[in-house]
Amino acid sequence: MSDYFGVVDYVVFIGMLMVSTIIGLYYAWKDRNNTDEDEFLRGGKRMSIFPVTISIMASFLASTSFIGFPTVMYATGTMFYVIIIPAILGAVIACELFMP
């Protein structure tokens, strides 16, 4: 195992960033005329609980999962996967309680 990024590592990393950026730019362009905050924050109340839950989890876990999770997995092993189920349940409960 190398201590440095190789060509494949850079390609995967840059590809991941490019795909994420393209998706964000596409939806920003698609909804550029939308000024309604209800539509922006809650999808106009048309979204089911699953996409809202996934969105909240992605926002909550984005920074910690990118840096922290691999570190914890390396240090403690795969037992860290046990946190995934309670995190999903917590997000579902939070959506039901706090989202109008």
Biopython code that builds the backbone (N, CA, C, O; Angstrom):
import numpy as np
from Bio.PDB.StructureBuilder import StructureBuilder

atoms = [
    (1, "MET", "N", (0.841, -1.172, 0.000)),
    (1, "MET", "CA", (0.000, 0.000, 0.000)),
    (1, "MET", "C", (0.882, 1.230, 0.000)),
    (1, "MET", "O", (1.804, 1.342, 0.808)),
    (2, "SER", "N", (0.602, 2.146, -0.900)),
    (2, "SER", "CA", (1.425, 3.338, -1.065)),
    (2, "SER", "C", (0.929, 4.470, -0.170)),
    (2, "SER", "O", (-0.257, 4.555, 0.147)),
    (3, "ASP", "N", (1.850, 5.328, 0.226)),
    (3, "ASP", "CA", (1.496, 6.493, 1.028)),
    (3, "ASP", "C", (1.039, 7.663, 0.167)),
    (3, "ASP", "O", (0.609, 8.686, 0.701)),
    (4, "TYR", "N", (1.122, 7.537, -1.134)),
    (4, "TYR", "CA", (0.812, 8.632, -2.045)),
    (4, "TYR", "C", (-0.283, 8.226, -3.023)),
    (4, "TYR", "O", (-0.494, 7.043, -3.291)),
    (5, "PHE", "N", (-0.976, 9.234, -3.549)),
    (5, "PHE", "CA", (-1.988, 8.999, -4.567)),
    (5, "PHE", "C", (-1.318, 8.574, -5.859)),
    (5, "PHE", "O", (-0.313, 9.155, -6.269)),
    (6, "GLY", "N", (-1.871, 7.571, -6.491)),
    (6, "GLY", "CA", (-1.410, 7.163, -7.811)),
    (6, "GLY", "C", (-2.328, 7.745, -8.873)),
    (6, "GLY", "O", (-3.241, 8.508, -8.557)),
    (7, "VAL", "N", (-2.094, 7.397, -10.102)),
    (7, "VAL", "CA", (-2.894, 7.913, -11.214)),
    (7, "VAL", "C", (-4.353, 7.487, -11.068)),
    (7, "VAL", "O", (-5.254, 8.303, -11.262)),
    (8, "VAL", "N", (-4.596, 6.237, -10.733)),
    (8, "VAL", "CA", (-5.966, 5.742, -10.582)),
    (8, "VAL", "C", (-6.674, 6.464, -9.439)),
    (8, "VAL", "O", (-7.854, 6.794, -9.554)),
    (9, "ASP", "N", (-5.977, 6.708, -8.355)),
    (9, "ASP", "CA", (-6.565, 7.429, -7.225)),
    (9, "ASP", "C", (-7.005, 8.827, -7.640)),
    (9, "ASP", "O", (-8.106, 9.262, -7.302)),
    (10, "TYR", "N", (-6.152, 9.526, -8.367)),
    (10, "TYR", "CA", (-6.502, 10.870, -8.831)),
    (10, "TYR", "C", (-7.675, 10.840, -9.804)),
    (10, "TYR", "O", (-8.548, 11.706, -9.741)),
    (11, "VAL", "N", (-7.707, 9.872, -10.688)),
    (11, "VAL", "CA", (-8.806, 9.775, -11.650)),
    (11, "VAL", "C", (-10.126, 9.539, -10.927)),
    (11, "VAL", "O", (-11.124, 10.186, -11.247)),
    (12, "VAL", "N", (-10.152, 8.636, -9.970)),
    (12, "VAL", "CA", (-11.378, 8.357, -9.218)),
    (12, "VAL", "C", (-11.797, 9.575, -8.402)),
    (12, "VAL", "O", (-12.975, 9.932, -8.390)),
    (13, "PHE", "N", (-10.858, 10.212, -7.728)),
    (13, "PHE", "CA", (-11.167, 11.371, -6.892)),
    (13, "PHE", "C", (-11.697, 12.533, -7.728)),
    (13, "PHE", "O", (-12.723, 13.121, -7.388)),
    (14, "ILE", "N", (-11.015, 12.864, -8.806)),
    (14, "ILE", "CA", (-11.441, 13.974, -9.661)),
    (14, "ILE", "C", (-12.756, 13.631, -10.360)),
    (14, "ILE", "O", (-13.614, 14.498, -10.525)),
    (15, "GLY", "N", (-12.918, 12.374, -10.771)),
    (15, "GLY", "CA", (-14.178, 11.959, -11.383)),
    (15, "GLY", "C", (-15.344, 12.101, -10.431)),
    (15, "GLY", "O", (-16.417, 12.554, -10.830)),
    (16, "MET", "N", (-15.151, 11.721, -9.170)),
    (16, "MET", "CA", (-16.202, 11.857, -8.168)),
    (16, "MET", "C", (-16.582, 13.326, -7.975)),
    (16, "MET", "O", (-17.764, 13.660, -7.904)),
    (17, "LEU", "N", (-15.586, 14.194, -7.892)),
    (17, "LEU", "CA", (-15.860, 15.617, -7.730)),
    (17, "LEU", "C", (-16.558, 16.198, -8.955)),
    (17, "LEU", "O", (-17.457, 17.029, -8.822)),
    (18, "MET", "N", (-16.151, 15.769, -10.141)),
    (18, "MET", "CA", (-16.769, 16.278, -11.367)),
    (18, "MET", "C", (-18.223, 15.837, -11.489)),
    (18, "MET", "O", (-19.078, 16.638, -11.867)),
    (19, "VAL", "N", (-18.515, 14.589, -11.178)),
    (19, "VAL", "CA", (-19.896, 14.104, -11.252)),
    (19, "VAL", "C", (-20.773, 14.865, -10.266)),
    (19, "VAL", "O", (-21.885, 15.269, -10.608)),
    (20, "SER", "N", (-20.286, 15.063, -9.058)),
    (20, "SER", "CA", (-21.042, 15.808, -8.053)),
    (20, "SER", "C", (-21.287, 17.247, -8.503)),
    (20, "SER", "O", (-22.387, 17.773, -8.331)),
    (21, "THR", "N", (-20.275, 17.877, -9.074)),
    (21, "THR", "CA", (-20.409, 19.252, -9.552)),
    (21, "THR", "C", (-21.385, 19.337, -10.715)),
    (21, "THR", "O", (-22.207, 20.252, -10.765)),
    (22, "ILE", "N", (-21.309, 18.408, -11.642)),
    (22, "ILE", "CA", (-22.207, 18.416, -12.798)),
    (22, "ILE", "C", (-23.656, 18.228, -12.362)),
    (22, "ILE", "O", (-24.547, 18.895, -12.888)),
    (23, "ILE", "N", (-23.903, 17.340, -11.422)),
    (23, "ILE", "CA", (-25.265, 17.137, -10.920)),
    (23, "ILE", "C", (-25.785, 18.418, -10.271)),
    (23, "ILE", "O", (-26.918, 18.827, -10.524)),
    (24, "GLY", "N", (-24.964, 19.049, -9.440)),
    (24, "GLY", "CA", (-25.374, 20.294, -8.795)),
    (24, "GLY", "C", (-25.648, 21.404, -9.787)),
    (24, "GLY", "O", (-26.643, 22.117, -9.657)),
    (25, "LEU", "N", (-24.783, 21.564, -10.778)),
    (25, "LEU", "CA", (-24.981, 22.605, -11.794)),
    (25, "LEU", "C", (-26.215, 22.330, -12.648)),
    (25, "LEU", "O", (-26.935, 23.260, -13.013)),
    (26, "TYR", "N", (-26.465, 21.071, -12.966)),
    (26, "TYR", "CA", (-27.645, 20.723, -13.753)),
    (26, "TYR", "C", (-28.927, 21.119, -13.020)),
    (26, "TYR", "O", (-29.802, 21.761, -13.602)),
    (27, "TYR", "N", (-29.039, 20.743, -11.755)),
    (27, "TYR", "CA", (-30.258, 21.059, -11.019)),
    (27, "TYR", "C", (-30.357, 22.546, -10.688)),
    (27, "TYR", "O", (-31.464, 23.074, -10.590)),
    (28, "ALA", "N", (-29.243, 23.224, -10.515)),
    (28, "ALA", "CA", (-29.281, 24.676, -10.323)),
    (28, "ALA", "C", (-29.785, 25.355, -11.588)),
    (28, "ALA", "O", (-30.571, 26.300, -11.513)),
    (29, "TRP", "N", (-29.342, 24.884, -12.747)),
    (29, "TRP", "CA", (-29.794, 25.460, -14.006)),
    (29, "TRP", "C", (-31.254, 25.114, -14.271)),
    (29, "TRP", "O", (-32.017, 25.958, -14.741)),
    (30, "LYS", "N", (-31.643, 23.890, -13.974)),
    (30, "LYS", "CA", (-33.015, 23.441, -14.209)),
    (30, "LYS", "C", (-34.016, 24.240, -13.373)),
    (30, "LYS", "O", (-35.102, 24.565, -13.854)),
    (31, "ASP", "N", (-33.663, 24.556, -12.137)),
    (31, "ASP", "CA", (-34.568, 25.270, -11.228)),
    (31, "ASP", "C", (-34.172, 26.730, -11.048)),
    (31, "ASP", "O", (-34.429, 27.305, -9.990)),
    (32, "ARG", "N", (-33.563, 27.334, -12.036)),
    (32, "ARG", "CA", (-33.051, 28.700, -11.891)),
    (32, "ARG", "C", (-34.157, 29.736, -11.713)),
    (32, "ARG", "O", (-33.896, 30.805, -11.160)),
    (33, "ASN", "N", (-35.373, 29.463, -12.158)),
    (33, "ASN", "CA", (-36.474, 30.418, -12.023)),
    (33, "ASN", "C", (-37.296, 30.196, -10.758)),
    (33, "ASN", "O", (-38.263, 30.920, -10.520)),
    (34, "ASN", "N", (-36.936, 29.229, -9.960)),
    (34, "ASN", "CA", (-37.676, 28.905, -8.747)),
    (34, "ASN", "C", (-37.257, 29.848, -7.619)),
    (34, "ASN", "O", (-36.096, 29.864, -7.211)),
    (35, "THR", "N", (-38.206, 30.624, -7.126)),
    (35, "THR", "CA", (-37.916, 31.534, -6.013)),
    (35, "THR", "C", (-38.755, 31.212, -4.781)),
    (35, "THR", "O", (-38.639, 31.891, -3.760)),
    (36, "ASP", "N", (-39.587, 30.200, -4.864)),
    (36, "ASP", "CA", (-40.457, 29.836, -3.753)),
    (36, "ASP", "C", (-39.679, 29.001, -2.737)),
    (36, "ASP", "O", (-39.144, 27.946, -3.076)),
    (37, "GLU", "N", (-39.619, 29.475, -1.493)),
    (37, "GLU", "CA", (-38.835, 28.758, -0.483)),
    (37, "GLU", "C", (-39.471, 27.429, -0.085)),
    (37, "GLU", "O", (-38.756, 26.491, 0.265)),
    (38, "ASP", "N", (-40.801, 27.328, -0.131)),
    (38, "ASP", "CA", (-41.439, 26.048, 0.182)),
    (38, "ASP", "C", (-41.043, 24.994, -0.851)),
    (38, "ASP", "O", (-40.769, 23.845, -0.506)),
    (39, "GLU", "N", (-41.017, 25.391, -2.095)),
    (39, "GLU", "CA", (-40.590, 24.472, -3.155)),
    (39, "GLU", "C", (-39.131, 24.079, -2.977)),
    (39, "GLU", "O", (-38.765, 22.923, -3.188)),
    (40, "PHE", "N", (-38.311, 25.026, -2.593)),
    (40, "PHE", "CA", (-36.877, 24.769, -2.443)),
    (40, "PHE", "C", (-36.582, 23.863, -1.254)),
    (40, "PHE", "O", (-35.812, 22.911, -1.379)),
    (41, "LEU", "N", (-37.179, 24.146, -0.114)),
    (41, "LEU", "CA", (-36.846, 23.422, 1.111)),
    (41, "LEU", "C", (-37.521, 22.062, 1.224)),
    (41, "LEU", "O", (-36.931, 21.121, 1.755)),
    (42, "ARG", "N", (-38.746, 21.947, 0.734)),
    (42, "ARG", "CA", (-39.494, 20.707, 0.944)),
    (42, "ARG", "C", (-40.002, 20.073, -0.343)),
    (42, "ARG", "O", (-40.834, 19.167, -0.303)),
    (43, "GLY", "N", (-39.514, 20.537, -1.466)),
    (43, "GLY", "CA", (-39.954, 19.948, -2.728)),
    (43, "GLY", "C", (-41.425, 20.172, -2.998)),
    (43, "GLY", "O", (-42.064, 19.354, -3.661)),
    (44, "GLY", "N", (-41.983, 21.280, -2.492)),
    (44, "GLY", "CA", (-43.394, 21.566, -2.702)),
    (44, "GLY", "C", (-44.313, 20.548, -2.054)),
    (44, "GLY", "O", (-45.451, 20.378, -2.491)),
    (45, "LYS", "N", (-43.842, 19.871, -1.023)),
    (45, "LYS", "CA", (-44.571, 18.825, -0.299)),
    (45, "LYS", "C", (-44.948, 17.653, -1.205)),
    (45, "LYS", "O", (-45.889, 16.919, -0.905)),
    (46, "ARG", "N", (-44.226, 17.474, -2.305)),
    (46, "ARG", "CA", (-44.485, 16.360, -3.210)),
    (46, "ARG", "C", (-43.547, 15.195, -2.952)),
    (46, "ARG", "O", (-43.767, 14.101, -3.472)),
    (47, "MET", "N", (-42.516, 15.406, -2.169)),
    (47, "MET", "CA", (-41.527, 14.347, -1.948)),
    (47, "MET", "C", (-41.979, 13.427, -0.820)),
    (47, "MET", "O", (-42.559, 13.867, 0.173)),
    (48, "SER", "N", (-41.703, 12.152, -0.997)),
    (48, "SER", "CA", (-42.007, 11.204, 0.073)),
    (48, "SER", "C", (-40.913, 11.292, 1.136)),
    (48, "SER", "O", (-39.955, 12.051, 0.993)),
    (49, "ILE", "N", (-41.064, 10.522, 2.183)),
    (49, "ILE", "CA", (-40.127, 10.616, 3.298)),
    (49, "ILE", "C", (-38.743, 10.069, 2.942)),
    (49, "ILE", "O", (-37.744, 10.524, 3.498)),
    (50, "PHE", "N", (-38.671, 9.105, 2.030)),
    (50, "PHE", "CA", (-37.376, 8.492, 1.725)),
    (50, "PHE", "C", (-36.373, 9.483, 1.124)),
    (50, "PHE", "O", (-35.253, 9.559, 1.630)),
    (51, "PRO", "N", (-36.704, 10.245, 0.077)),
    (51, "PRO", "CA", (-35.705, 11.186, -0.442)),
    (51, "PRO", "C", (-35.355, 12.295, 0.541)),
    (51, "PRO", "O", (-34.216, 12.760, 0.569)),
    (52, "VAL", "N", (-36.316, 12.720, 1.343)),
    (52, "VAL", "CA", (-36.024, 13.750, 2.346)),
    (52, "VAL", "C", (-35.062, 13.193, 3.387)),
    (52, "VAL", "O", (-34.127, 13.878, 3.802)),
    (53, "THR", "N", (-35.288, 11.960, 3.808)),
    (53, "THR", "CA", (-34.403, 11.317, 4.779)),
    (53, "THR", "C", (-32.994, 11.162, 4.229)),
    (53, "THR", "O", (-32.020, 11.454, 4.923)),
    (54, "ILE", "N", (-32.882, 10.709, 3.002)),
    (54, "ILE", "CA", (-31.567, 10.543, 2.386)),
    (54, "ILE", "C", (-30.865, 11.889, 2.267)),
    (54, "ILE", "O", (-29.656, 11.973, 2.484)),
    (55, "SER", "N", (-31.599, 12.936, 1.929)),
    (55, "SER", "CA", (-31.007, 14.270, 1.816)),
    (55, "SER", "C", (-30.495, 14.772, 3.159)),
    (55, "SER", "O", (-29.400, 15.327, 3.239)),
    (56, "ILE", "N", (-31.274, 14.581, 4.204)),
    (56, "ILE", "CA", (-30.843, 15.009, 5.536)),
    (56, "ILE", "C", (-29.623, 14.210, 5.979)),
    (56, "ILE", "O", (-28.684, 14.773, 6.542)),
    (57, "MET", "N", (-29.631, 12.909, 5.729)),
    (57, "MET", "CA", (-28.471, 12.098, 6.107)),
    (57, "MET", "C", (-27.230, 12.506, 5.328)),
    (57, "MET", "O", (-26.134, 12.551, 5.887)),
    (58, "ALA", "N", (-27.392, 12.801, 4.046)),
    (58, "ALA", "CA", (-26.240, 13.211, 3.237)),
    (58, "ALA", "C", (-25.664, 14.521, 3.742)),
    (58, "ALA", "O", (-24.446, 14.683, 3.800)),
    (59, "SER", "N", (-26.529, 15.457, 4.108)),
    (59, "SER", "CA", (-26.044, 16.729, 4.643)),
    (59, "SER", "C", (-25.351, 16.541, 5.985)),
    (59, "SER", "O", (-24.326, 17.164, 6.258)),
    (60, "PHE", "N", (-25.911, 15.688, 6.809)),
    (60, "PHE", "CA", (-25.370, 15.474, 8.146)),
    (60, "PHE", "C", (-24.043, 14.723, 8.123)),
    (60, "PHE", "O", (-23.129, 15.042, 8.883)),
    (61, "LEU", "N", (-23.943, 13.737, 7.260)),
    (61, "LEU", "CA", (-22.782, 12.860, 7.272)),
    (61, "LEU", "C", (-21.714, 13.192, 6.237)),
    (61, "LEU", "O", (-20.696, 12.503, 6.172)),
    (62, "ALA", "N", (-21.914, 14.218, 5.435)),
    (62, "ALA", "CA", (-21.010, 14.471, 4.310)),
    (62, "ALA", "C", (-19.559, 14.667, 4.744)),
    (62, "ALA", "O", (-18.671, 13.958, 4.271)),
    (63, "SER", "N", (-19.316, 15.606, 5.624)),
    (63, "SER", "CA", (-17.924, 15.890, 5.987)),
    (63, "SER", "C", (-17.327, 14.798, 6.865)),
    (63, "SER", "O", (-16.168, 14.421, 6.688)),
    (64, "THR", "N", (-18.103, 14.296, 7.796)),
    (64, "THR", "CA", (-17.556, 13.269, 8.682)),
    (64, "THR", "C", (-17.306, 11.960, 7.954)),
    (64, "THR", "O", (-16.339, 11.255, 8.242)),
    (65, "SER", "N", (-18.172, 11.643, 7.020)),
    (65, "SER", "CA", (-17.988, 10.378, 6.314)),
    (65, "SER", "C", (-16.825, 10.430, 5.340)),
    (65, "SER", "O", (-16.195, 9.406, 5.075)),
    (66, "PHE", "N", (-16.534, 11.590, 4.812)),
    (66, "PHE", "CA", (-15.450, 11.692, 3.832)),
    (66, "PHE", "C", (-14.084, 11.536, 4.487)),
    (66, "PHE", "O", (-13.183, 10.935, 3.902)),
    (67, "ILE", "N", (-13.923, 12.067, 5.684)),
    (67, "ILE", "CA", (-12.623, 12.017, 6.359)),
    (67, "ILE", "C", (-12.641, 11.070, 7.558)),
    (67, "ILE", "O", (-11.719, 10.274, 7.736)),
    (68, "GLY", "N", (-13.670, 11.155, 8.368)),
    (68, "GLY", "CA", (-13.680, 10.419, 9.624)),
    (68, "GLY", "C", (-13.951, 8.938, 9.520)),
    (68, "GLY", "O", (-13.284, 8.143, 10.183)),
    (69, "PHE", "N", (-14.918, 8.543, 8.702)),
    (69, "PHE", "CA", (-15.285, 7.133, 8.630)),
    (69, "PHE", "C", (-14.146, 6.235, 8.159)),
    (69, "PHE", "O", (-13.915, 5.191, 8.770)),
    (70, "PRO", "N", (-13.429, 6.595, 7.103)),
    (70, "PRO", "CA", (-12.309, 5.721, 6.720)),
    (70, "PRO", "C", (-11.261, 5.585, 7.826)),
    (70, "PRO", "O", (-10.662, 4.524, 7.996)),
    (71, "THR", "N", (-11.049, 6.657, 8.565)),
    (71, "THR", "CA", (-10.081, 6.608, 9.660)),
    (71, "THR", "C", (-10.544, 5.654, 10.753)),
    (71, "THR", "O", (-9.762, 4.840, 11.243)),
    (72, "VAL", "N", (-11.807, 5.754, 11.130)),
    (72, "VAL", "CA", (-12.348, 4.880, 12.167)),
    (72, "VAL", "C", (-12.378, 3.431, 11.683)),
    (72, "VAL", "O", (-12.075, 2.516, 12.449)),
    (73, "MET", "N", (-12.741, 3.220, 10.423)),
    (73, "MET", "CA", (-12.755, 1.858, 9.877)),
    (73, "MET", "C", (-11.356, 1.254, 9.884)),
    (73, "MET", "O", (-11.191, 0.070, 10.179)),
    (74, "TYR", "N", (-10.370, 2.044, 9.566)),
    (74, "TYR", "CA", (-8.997, 1.553, 9.572)),
    (74, "TYR", "C", (-8.550, 1.219, 10.994)),
    (74, "TYR", "O", (-7.876, 0.213, 11.218)),
    (75, "ALA", "N", (-8.926, 2.063, 11.948)),
    (75, "ALA", "CA", (-8.473, 1.886, 13.327)),
    (75, "ALA", "C", (-9.231, 0.781, 14.065)),
    (75, "ALA", "O", (-8.635, 0.049, 14.854)),
    (76, "THR", "N", (-10.540, 0.652, 13.818)),
    (76, "THR", "CA", (-11.347, -0.269, 14.618)),
    (76, "THR", "C", (-11.904, -1.455, 13.855)),
    (76, "THR", "O", (-12.394, -2.400, 14.473)),
    (77, "GLY", "N", (-11.847, -1.437, 12.560)),
    (77, "GLY", "CA", (-12.399, -2.536, 11.773)),
    (77, "GLY", "C", (-13.816, -2.237, 11.316)),
    (77, "GLY", "O", (-14.294, -1.109, 11.443)),
    (78, "THR", "N", (-14.477, -3.240, 10.789)),
    (78, "THR", "CA", (-15.785, -3.033, 10.170)),
    (78, "THR", "C", (-16.944, -2.946, 11.156)),
    (78, "THR", "O", (-18.090, -2.815, 10.725)),
    (79, "MET", "N", (-16.698, -3.012, 12.429)),
    (79, "MET", "CA", (-17.785, -2.883, 13.407)),
    (79, "MET", "C", (-18.442, -1.508, 13.350)),
    (79, "MET", "O", (-19.536, -1.321, 13.883)),
    (80, "PHE", "N", (-17.792, -0.559, 12.717)),
    (80, "PHE", "CA", (-18.363, 0.786, 12.605)),
    (80, "PHE", "C", (-19.616, 0.791, 11.734)),
    (80, "PHE", "O", (-20.413, 1.725, 11.818)),
    (81, "TYR", "N", (-19.807, -0.234, 10.897)),
    (81, "TYR", "CA", (-21.011, -0.318, 10.076)),
    (81, "TYR", "C", (-22.276, -0.424, 10.918)),
    (81, "TYR", "O", (-23.368, -0.164, 10.413)),
    (82, "VAL", "N", (-22.160, -0.793, 12.166)),
    (82, "VAL", "CA", (-23.317, -0.921, 13.047)),
    (82, "VAL", "C", (-24.032, 0.417, 13.217)),
    (82, "VAL", "O", (-25.221, 0.436, 13.538)),
    (83, "ILE", "N", (-23.344, 1.521, 13.012)),
    (83, "ILE", "CA", (-23.949, 2.841, 13.181)),
    (83, "ILE", "C", (-24.896, 3.210, 12.044)),
    (83, "ILE", "O", (-25.685, 4.143, 12.193)),
    (84, "ILE", "N", (-24.844, 2.519, 10.930)),
    (84, "ILE", "CA", (-25.647, 2.896, 9.766)),
    (84, "ILE", "C", (-27.142, 2.750, 10.038)),
    (84, "ILE", "O", (-27.912, 3.654, 9.714)),
    (85, "ILE", "N", (-27.566, 1.644, 10.620)),
    (85, "ILE", "CA", (-28.995, 1.424, 10.865)),
    (85, "ILE", "C", (-29.567, 2.446, 11.844)),
    (85, "ILE", "O", (-30.617, 3.014, 11.547)),
    (86, "PRO", "N", (-28.941, 2.717, 12.999)),
    (86, "PRO", "CA", (-29.480, 3.764, 13.874)),
    (86, "PRO", "C", (-29.468, 5.151, 13.227)),
    (86, "PRO", "O", (-30.348, 5.964, 13.508)),
    (87, "ALA", "N", (-28.500, 5.428, 12.377)),
    (87, "ALA", "CA", (-28.467, 6.729, 11.704)),
    (87, "ALA", "C", (-29.651, 6.870, 10.754)),
    (87, "ALA", "O", (-30.259, 7.938, 10.684)),
    (88, "ILE", "N", (-29.983, 5.820, 10.030)),
    (88, "ILE", "CA", (-31.135, 5.863, 9.127)),
    (88, "ILE", "C", (-32.427, 6.012, 9.922)),
    (88, "ILE", "O", (-33.287, 6.818, 9.566)),
    (89, "LEU", "N", (-32.567, 5.244, 10.989)),
    (89, "LEU", "CA", (-33.771, 5.353, 11.820)),
    (89, "LEU", "C", (-33.890, 6.738, 12.447)),
    (89, "LEU", "O", (-34.987, 7.292, 12.516)),
    (90, "GLY", "N", (-32.783, 7.296, 12.900)),
    (90, "GLY", "CA", (-32.804, 8.638, 13.470)),
    (90, "GLY", "C", (-33.215, 9.689, 12.460)),
    (90, "GLY", "O", (-33.953, 10.616, 12.795)),
    (91, "ALA", "N", (-32.749, 9.558, 11.234)),
    (91, "ALA", "CA", (-33.130, 10.519, 10.197)),
    (91, "ALA", "C", (-34.614, 10.400, 9.855)),
    (91, "ALA", "O", (-35.282, 11.413, 9.643)),
    (92, "VAL", "N", (-35.133, 9.180, 9.800)),
    (92, "VAL", "CA", (-36.558, 8.989, 9.528)),
    (92, "VAL", "C", (-37.390, 9.604, 10.647)),
    (92, "VAL", "O", (-38.372, 10.297, 10.379)),
    (93, "ILE", "N", (-37.012, 9.359, 11.882)),
    (93, "ILE", "CA", (-37.742, 9.929, 13.021)),
    (93, "ILE", "C", (-37.661, 11.450, 13.009)),
    (93, "ILE", "O", (-38.661, 12.121, 13.261)),
    (94, "ALA", "N", (-36.494, 12.000, 12.723)),
    (94, "ALA", "CA", (-36.345, 13.458, 12.657)),
    (94, "ALA", "C", (-37.214, 14.049, 11.558)),
    (94, "ALA", "O", (-37.808, 15.112, 11.743)),
    (95, "CYS", "N", (-37.296, 13.376, 10.422)),
    (95, "CYS", "CA", (-38.153, 13.867, 9.336)),
    (95, "CYS", "C", (-39.619, 13.852, 9.742)),
    (95, "CYS", "O", (-40.356, 14.799, 9.464)),
    (96, "GLU", "N", (-40.036, 12.791, 10.391)),
    (96, "GLU", "CA", (-41.435, 12.698, 10.808)),
    (96, "GLU", "C", (-41.784, 13.731, 11.881)),
    (96, "GLU", "O", (-42.888, 14.275, 11.882)),
    (97, "LEU", "N", (-40.856, 14.001, 12.786)),
    (97, "LEU", "CA", (-41.145, 14.919, 13.885)),
    (97, "LEU", "C", (-40.997, 16.388, 13.505)),
    (97, "LEU", "O", (-41.798, 17.220, 13.932)),
    (98, "PHE", "N", (-39.991, 16.711, 12.714)),
    (98, "PHE", "CA", (-39.652, 18.115, 12.507)),
    (98, "PHE", "C", (-40.013, 18.671, 11.140)),
    (98, "PHE", "O", (-40.050, 19.890, 10.971)),
    (99, "MET", "N", (-40.276, 17.822, 10.169)),
    (99, "MET", "CA", (-40.658, 18.311, 8.849)),
    (99, "MET", "C", (-42.174, 18.444, 8.794)),
    (99, "MET", "O", (-42.884, 17.476, 9.069)),
    (100, "PRO", "N", (-42.681, 19.614, 8.448)),
    (100, "PRO", "CA", (-44.146, 19.791, 8.392)),
    (100, "PRO", "C", (-44.789, 19.027, 7.255)),
    (100, "PRO", "O", (-46.007, 19.082, 7.085)),
]
sb = StructureBuilder()
sb.init_structure("model")
sb.init_model(0)
sb.init_chain("A")
sb.init_seg("    ")
for serial, (resi, resn, name, xyz) in enumerate(atoms, 1):
    if name == "N":
        sb.init_residue(resn, " ", resi, " ")
    sb.init_atom(name, np.array(xyz, "f"), 0.0, 1.0, " ", f" {name:<3s}", serial, name[0])
structure = sb.get_structure()
